[in-house]
Amino acid sequence: MKLIASLLALVFVALAGSAADAQILRPRALIDAEMIHLGDLFGALPAEAAGRIVAPAPAPGRTALFDAASLVSIARDNGLAWTPQTRFDRAVVQRASRPVGAEEIEARILTALKADGLEDGMQIELTNRRLSLDAATGPGPAFEIQSLNYDKRDGIFVAVLAVNMGTDSTSPVEVRGNAFRTARVPVLSRPLRHGQVISDDDIAWKEMRAGALDPNTMLDPEAIVGKTPRTSVRAGEILRRAELMAPIVIPRGELVTMVLNTPQMTLTAQGRATENGADGQTIKVENTRSKTTVEAVVVGPNRVTVQLPSLAALIK
């Protein structure tokens, strides 16, 4: 009798296990609907059973957690022979969404402000630049601007957005920010290092907040072209006067021709630059014969001009 009872018990356990395994728990599911269905929680179900509604879906981008007790209750209510393997069994259902970032929100609010008379050359920025909203998928806009108030005196705006949560459902979200005047600033279109001369093709334009610009920022591209950076400069960086210089055309120690022009004559002599010189810059040059040092103006590679008081330095 004991043997027969043991065999019956084994058969019972096997049958129970088979019945429980007929429905497979889905530990994680991503849905794109406003309701959670039985098939989102359990697999291997007939179509009719899989389509039964068991709970409202969470908000777009959010998740709903079903613990072991909840799953047992749902299975029992729907006639499923399912039992948890452990008390930690659970199912997580996430609702799909359309992410809406700060840039998209700013663009919509800026368009609305311009339609309401915002001056040209103005831009806006949200206070929370990391803001991200989750809207329902499907047709229709991700959000609508429900209200928008703008204080022209201090440039602050407050907007209420109606975020699409699904069929005939929205969620209000308040956002704040400020409007500011911008300026077009010339920047480098590619990285340059000292010694490389800036050309017209190296100039790009960047919109920047006017009030944040340094007084020494270079705004005239004509004052930039032909210069070279004192140190390496990355693409897109604003340029300041102290960061640029005329390129060196006469390096220190190089032999140069010293020229003195007068209405009556032209005198030349050989000299050696004692310092670096850019075009149009005044540098000190030593006469290689007399060893006399004079000030001379760089007029090109290996060529400088001196003034009449320096005549003695040329002819000695």
Phi, psi and omega in degrees: 000319180298321180295317180296319179297320180295318180295319178297321179296319179296318178297317180300314180297318180298316180295320179296319179296321180295319180295320181292324183284348181298329176249125183258127179291135175259103186293337180212136180216142174250121183242159178231060184208168181266357178228148174266130182254162182302325179291345175284340182256326183231141176262179178059043179248150171298155184303319181297317180289321182297332183274000180291137179279132180242339181191156173293146177286153176290173177297155180308133181083350181262171181235155173240134182251130176244116179277180184301317181297317179296320181293320177299317181296316180295318180297316181296317181295335182252015174070030180264137178271070181237136174228145181291147175286322176219168179285355180264000177301142180200166177228135179244125180245122179250138178265131179296157182208166170256112178289138179238115183266176183298322183297318179294320179295315180299319181298317180293317181292321179299317178300318179294319180293321178294322177295338180262009173106013177298135184297152174296152179081011179253145174231168178230162178211133176289147176298318178260095183287348179264008182300135176217127180250156177244116179252159179293148175283171178108186183291164179092160180292154179292329179202161173236151176275110184282319177208153182211119178241131183230126177261108184294333183294314181250001175074014182268138175233152175229126180233146173248122181258137174261101185277132181293117179255359182134198184303115176053034182222129177227161178232125182283137177226125179269133176233150179231158178184191179218153177259148182210155179279144180244163176224145176275121186243132176286135177225172178279138178275350179210157178291140178228151177242171181302134180102336177277129185272133182283129178249175178301324182289345180273357184264128172236172182238144183222133176277126181225159178294120186299319183291346182263000183283139176291141178302337181268007179294135179281120181249344182260113181298332180294334178277352181262317182298135181095348178268172175227146178293144175289329174225179180294139180233134180277158177297140176087354180279141174290154184247136177248156185305319184290346183270353181241155178208161174290143182294145179288124176251341175233106177287154177302135179090355182279144176287138181225161172263122178268127185237134173239117179253128172228166179300336184264335186198169173231123179248143176229154176205161179268138178222175178230125180294131178263000177204162178295148180221132174262164181301127180085356182272146176269126180229169177265134181232137180257126175296125186291340180267310185272345184064015176278138181257133179229166173267135182221155180258129179288125179242001179163179178301126176063022183217130178226158175243147178238159181268167185305320179301344182264011181305319183298326181290334181280323189266352179284000000 
